[in-house]
């Protein structure tokens, strides 16, 4: 290096040029992908982007936008931890296709500044449903059910808004979404298998499916373990989904309709500490809104029920996966 400098430039000039070059490089704004790679808060998002194959997309300009920009709602590590995803290995529990679609659901075309995230506004997604902005009375803002914890992080190819929950959307109706889970098209391990069997047995699949003019619904969907515990409570072992058919059909219908509320509401839109009517003619008691979820309790439940996976957006409503069955 000294020999080269002596031959070509005075040492001081070479140093000056070198420092100027470094300063210029430091001034270059990184891409969205580069920010994720270099920010500890986005470690699991980076791992997800690699496995989901979206790193090239977010490393470059948006070819479908005149400005070349994207807007990304970026879940932090705590957001992924809510789903039990705390390492790259945990992501293997999700089907790759579902993971990729989920990541795309966090991306909007163009530059959407934080000032544009106003109550009732929506941003278009690649799926059949759009994200909507919810503003609570205390001024906190949410994208669907995910709180905005930071906005307007500038990148070379757009803007990042940080959120505290992973945005979940299926692009399917409520019944199709439950069936996708039961057929291991979302998680590698099947889930909601008992619920799907119960819906089919009770002949409620058409009522919960999307069709022209069909209403929007909010459904509280019990996990498989929740149904097994129900069987223990009723003295009718529910070991496999088909065991649901050991129960009277009218009973299953009544129980399922106790899990359905009219309207499409994310967790920050649900009325806290209030009763809401169900399609079965009864009511559910909602608890306080805390940490992005609410408890829910049926008239026949001795204690409130928690949300395992809240705010799953379907084309005809919202599904909140819960850890116990709501009893009328």
C-alpha positions as CSV (number, residue, x, y, z in Angstrom):
1,X,0.0,0.0,0.0
2,X,2.9,2.4,0.9
3,X,4.6,1.6,-2.4
4,X,1.5,2.2,-4.3
5,X,0.8,5.5,-2.6
6,X,4.3,6.7,-3.1
7,X,4.1,5.9,-6.8
8,X,0.7,7.4,-7.5
9,X,-0.4,9.9,-4.8
10,X,0.9,11.8,-1.9
11,X,0.1,9.9,1.3
12,X,-2.2,12.6,2.7
13,X,-4.2,12.7,-0.5
14,X,-4.6,9.0,-0.5
15,X,-5.8,9.0,3.1
16,X,-8.2,11.8,2.3
17,X,-9.7,10.0,-0.6
18,X,-10.0,6.8,1.4
19,X,-11.8,8.5,4.2
20,X,-14.1,10.3,1.8
21,X,-14.9,7.0,0.1
22,X,-15.8,5.4,3.5
23,X,-17.9,8.3,4.5
24,X,-19.8,8.1,1.2
25,X,-20.5,4.3,1.7
26,X,-21.7,5.0,5.2
27,X,-24.2,7.5,3.9
28,X,-25.8,5.0,1.6
29,X,-29.2,4.0,3.1
30,X,-29.5,0.2,3.4
31,X,-32.3,-1.8,1.8
32,X,-35.2,-3.3,3.8
33,X,-33.5,-6.7,3.7
34,X,-30.2,-5.2,4.9
35,X,-31.9,-3.5,7.8
36,X,-33.5,-6.8,8.9
37,X,-30.1,-8.5,8.6
38,X,-28.3,-5.9,10.7
39,X,-31.0,-5.3,13.4
40,X,-31.0,-7.7,16.3
41,X,-34.7,-7.0,16.9
42,X,-35.5,-8.6,13.5
43,X,-33.4,-11.8,13.8
44,X,-36.4,-14.2,13.4
45,X,-37.8,-12.0,10.6
46,X,-34.5,-12.4,8.8
47,X,-34.5,-16.2,9.3
48,X,-38.1,-16.3,8.1
49,X,-37.3,-14.2,5.0
50,X,-34.4,-16.5,4.1
51,X,-36.6,-19.7,4.5
52,X,-39.5,-18.0,2.8
53,X,-37.4,-16.9,-0.2
54,X,-38.3,-13.2,0.0
55,X,-34.8,-11.8,0.6
56,X,-34.1,-11.0,-3.1
57,X,-37.5,-9.1,-3.3
58,X,-36.7,-6.9,-0.3
59,X,-33.1,-6.3,-1.3
60,X,-34.0,-4.5,-4.5
61,X,-36.3,-1.7,-5.8
62,X,-40.0,-2.5,-6.3
63,X,-40.4,-3.0,-10.1
64,X,-44.2,-2.5,-9.8
65,X,-44.1,0.9,-8.2
66,X,-43.0,4.1,-10.0
67,X,-41.0,5.1,-6.9
68,X,-39.4,1.7,-6.6
69,X,-40.6,1.4,-3.0
70,X,-42.2,-1.1,-0.7
71,X,-43.8,-0.6,2.7
72,X,-43.1,-3.5,5.1
73,X,-44.9,-4.1,8.4
74,X,-42.1,-5.8,10.2
75,X,-42.7,-8.2,13.1
76,X,-40.1,-8.0,15.8
77,X,-38.7,-11.0,17.6
78,X,-41.3,-10.7,20.3
79,X,-44.0,-10.9,17.6
80,X,-42.7,-14.2,16.4
81,X,-42.3,-15.4,20.0
82,X,-46.0,-15.1,20.5
83,X,-46.3,-18.0,18.0
84,X,-43.6,-20.0,19.7
85,X,-41.1,-19.1,17.0
86,X,-37.9,-18.0,18.7
87,X,-35.3,-19.6,16.5
88,X,-34.6,-20.4,12.8
89,X,-35.3,-24.1,13.6
90,X,-38.8,-23.3,15.0
91,X,-39.8,-22.0,11.5
92,X,-39.6,-25.5,10.2
93,X,-42.8,-26.1,12.0
94,X,-44.5,-24.0,9.4
95,X,-45.2,-25.1,5.8
96,X,-42.9,-23.1,3.5
97,X,-45.7,-22.0,1.2
98,X,-47.7,-20.6,4.1
99,X,-44.6,-18.9,5.5
100,X,-43.9,-17.2,2.2
101,X,-47.5,-16.1,1.8
102,X,-47.5,-14.7,5.3
103,X,-44.3,-12.7,4.7
104,X,-45.8,-11.3,1.5
105,X,-48.9,-10.2,3.5
106,X,-46.6,-7.9,5.4
107,X,-45.6,-6.1,2.2
108,X,-47.4,-3.3,0.4
109,X,-46.4,-1.7,-2.9
110,X,-45.4,1.9,-2.7
111,X,-44.4,4.1,0.2
112,X,-47.0,4.3,2.9
113,X,-45.8,6.8,5.6
114,X,-46.9,6.5,9.2
115,X,-49.0,9.7,8.8
116,X,-51.2,7.7,6.3
117,X,-52.0,5.0,8.8
118,X,-55.2,6.5,10.0
119,X,-58.3,4.9,11.5
120,X,-60.4,3.0,9.0
121,X,-57.8,3.2,6.2
122,X,-56.6,0.0,4.5
123,X,-53.6,-1.1,2.5
124,X,-53.9,-3.5,-0.4
125,X,-52.3,-6.9,-0.1
126,X,-51.6,-9.7,-2.6
127,X,-54.1,-11.9,-0.9
128,X,-57.9,-11.6,-1.2
129,X,-58.1,-9.5,2.0
130,X,-56.6,-6.1,2.8
131,X,-55.0,-4.9,6.0
132,X,-56.9,-2.3,8.0
133,X,-55.8,0.3,10.5
134,X,-57.5,0.4,13.9
135,X,-57.0,3.3,16.3
136,X,-58.2,2.8,19.9
137,X,-59.5,5.5,22.2
138,X,-56.1,5.8,23.8
139,X,-54.5,6.7,20.5
140,X,-52.6,3.4,20.0
141,X,-52.6,2.3,16.4
142,X,-52.9,-1.3,15.0
143,X,-52.6,-3.0,11.7
144,X,-55.3,-5.6,12.0
145,X,-54.6,-6.8,15.5
146,X,-50.9,-5.9,15.5
147,X,-49.8,-2.8,17.4
148,X,-47.5,-0.3,15.6
149,X,-44.5,0.1,17.9
150,X,-42.4,2.2,15.5
151,X,-43.1,3.9,12.2
152,X,-41.2,5.4,9.3
153,X,-37.9,3.5,9.4
154,X,-36.3,4.7,6.1
155,X,-34.8,2.2,3.7
156,X,-33.3,2.6,0.3
157,X,-36.3,0.8,-1.2
158,X,-39.1,1.9,1.0
159,X,-40.3,2.2,4.6
160,X,-40.5,-0.1,7.5
161,X,-43.2,0.0,10.3
162,X,-42.5,-2.2,13.3
163,X,-45.3,-4.3,14.7
164,X,-45.7,-6.5,17.8
165,X,-47.6,-9.5,16.3
166,X,-47.2,-11.4,13.1
167,X,-50.0,-10.6,10.6
168,X,-51.9,-13.7,9.8
169,X,-54.2,-14.1,6.8
170,X,-55.2,-17.1,4.8
171,X,-56.8,-15.7,1.6
172,X,-59.5,-18.4,2.3
173,X,-62.9,-18.4,4.0
174,X,-63.3,-19.5,7.6
175,X,-64.1,-23.2,6.8
176,X,-61.4,-23.4,4.2
177,X,-58.9,-21.9,6.6
178,X,-59.8,-24.4,9.3
179,X,-59.5,-27.2,6.8
180,X,-56.1,-26.0,5.7
181,X,-54.9,-26.2,9.3
182,X,-56.4,-29.6,9.8
183,X,-54.7,-30.9,6.7
184,X,-51.3,-29.6,7.8
185,X,-51.1,-27.0,5.1
186,X,-50.2,-24.3,7.7
187,X,-48.4,-26.0,10.5
188,X,-46.5,-29.2,9.8
189,X,-48.6,-30.7,12.6
190,X,-52.3,-30.7,11.9
191,X,-54.5,-28.5,14.1
192,X,-58.3,-27.8,14.4
193,X,-59.1,-31.3,13.2
194,X,-61.8,-31.7,15.8
195,X,-63.3,-28.4,15.0
196,X,-63.5,-29.2,11.3
197,X,-65.2,-32.6,12.1
198,X,-67.6,-30.8,14.4
199,X,-68.6,-28.2,11.8
200,X,-69.2,-30.9,9.1
201,X,-71.2,-33.1,11.6
202,X,-73.3,-30.1,12.7
203,X,-73.9,-29.1,9.0
204,X,-72.7,-25.6,9.7
205,X,-70.0,-25.5,6.9
206,X,-72.2,-23.6,4.5
207,X,-73.1,-21.0,7.2
208,X,-69.4,-20.4,7.9
209,X,-68.3,-20.3,4.2
210,X,-68.0,-17.3,2.0
211,X,-70.7,-16.8,-0.6
212,X,-72.1,-13.7,-2.4
213,X,-73.9,-11.6,0.3
214,X,-72.7,-13.8,3.2
215,X,-72.1,-11.9,6.4
216,X,-68.8,-11.2,8.0
217,X,-68.2,-13.2,11.2
218,X,-65.9,-13.5,14.2
219,X,-65.2,-17.1,15.2
220,X,-63.5,-18.3,18.3
221,X,-61.9,-21.6,17.2
222,X,-61.0,-24.2,19.9
223,X,-57.8,-26.2,19.5
224,X,-57.7,-30.0,19.3
225,X,-56.6,-30.1,22.9
226,X,-59.6,-28.0,23.9
227,X,-62.0,-30.6,22.4
228,X,-60.1,-33.4,24.2
229,X,-60.6,-31.6,27.5
230,X,-64.3,-31.1,26.6
231,X,-64.6,-34.9,26.2
232,X,-63.2,-35.4,29.6
233,X,-65.6,-32.9,31.1
234,X,-68.6,-34.6,29.4
235,X,-67.4,-38.1,30.2
236,X,-67.3,-38.9,26.4
237,X,-63.6,-39.6,25.4
238,X,-62.8,-37.5,22.3
239,X,-59.6,-39.3,21.1
240,X,-59.9,-38.8,17.4
241,X,-62.0,-36.2,15.5
242,X,-64.6,-38.8,14.5
243,X,-65.5,-39.2,18.2
244,X,-67.3,-35.9,17.9
245,X,-70.1,-37.9,16.3
246,X,-70.7,-39.7,19.6
247,X,-72.3,-36.5,20.8
248,X,-75.9,-35.5,19.8
249,X,-75.9,-33.3,16.7
250,X,-78.1,-30.7,18.3
251,X,-75.6,-30.4,21.2
252,X,-72.7,-29.9,18.8
253,X,-74.6,-27.3,16.8
254,X,-75.4,-25.3,20.0
255,X,-71.9,-25.4,21.2
256,X,-70.4,-24.3,17.8
257,X,-72.9,-21.5,17.4
258,X,-71.8,-20.3,20.8
259,X,-68.4,-19.6,19.2
260,X,-69.7,-17.3,16.5
261,X,-70.3,-13.6,16.7
262,X,-71.7,-11.3,14.0
263,X,-69.2,-8.9,12.4
264,X,-65.5,-9.1,11.6
265,X,-63.5,-7.8,14.6
266,X,-59.8,-7.9,15.4
267,X,-58.8,-8.0,19.0
268,X,-58.4,-4.2,19.4
269,X,-61.9,-3.8,17.9
270,X,-63.6,-6.2,20.4
271,X,-65.4,-4.5,23.3
272,X,-63.5,-5.2,26.5
273,X,-65.2,-6.1,29.7
274,X,-68.5,-6.5,27.9
275,X,-71.0,-9.2,26.7
276,X,-71.4,-9.9,23.0
277,X,-74.3,-11.9,21.5
278,X,-73.6,-15.2,19.7
279,X,-75.4,-16.7,16.7
280,X,-76.6,-19.4,19.1
281,X,-78.7,-16.9,21.0
282,X,-76.5,-16.7,24.1
283,X,-73.7,-14.4,24.9
284,X,-69.9,-14.4,25.6
285,X,-68.2,-12.3,28.2
286,X,-65.0,-10.6,27.0
287,X,-62.3,-9.6,29.4
288,X,-59.9,-6.6,29.4
289,X,-57.8,-5.9,26.4
290,X,-54.2,-6.6,27.5
291,X,-51.0,-7.4,25.6
292,X,-53.0,-7.6,22.3
293,X,-55.5,-10.2,23.4
294,X,-58.7,-10.6,25.4
295,X,-60.1,-13.5,27.4
296,X,-63.5,-14.8,26.5
297,X,-66.0,-16.8,28.6
298,X,-69.1,-18.7,27.9
299,X,-72.0,-18.9,30.3
300,X,-71.0,-22.5,31.1
301,X,-67.3,-21.9,31.6
302,X,-66.0,-21.7,35.1
303,X,-63.1,-19.5,34.1
304,X,-62.2,-17.2,31.2
305,X,-60.6,-18.8,28.1
306,X,-57.4,-17.5,26.6
307,X,-56.5,-16.8,22.9
308,X,-53.7,-19.0,21.6
309,X,-53.5,-17.4,18.2
310,X,-55.6,-14.2,17.8
311,X,-56.5,-12.2,14.7
312,X,-56.3,-14.7,11.8
313,X,-57.9,-12.8,8.9
314,X,-60.1,-14.8,6.5
315,X,-62.1,-13.5,3.5
316,X,-65.4,-13.7,5.4
317,X,-64.2,-12.7,8.9
318,X,-61.7,-13.1,11.7
319,X,-60.7,-16.3,13.6
320,X,-59.3,-16.2,17.1
321,X,-57.9,-19.6,18.1
322,X,-58.7,-20.4,21.7
323,X,-57.4,-22.9,24.2
324,X,-60.8,-24.2,25.6
325,X,-64.3,-24.8,24.3
326,X,-66.9,-22.1,25.1
327,X,-69.9,-23.7,26.7
328,X,-73.4,-22.2,26.4
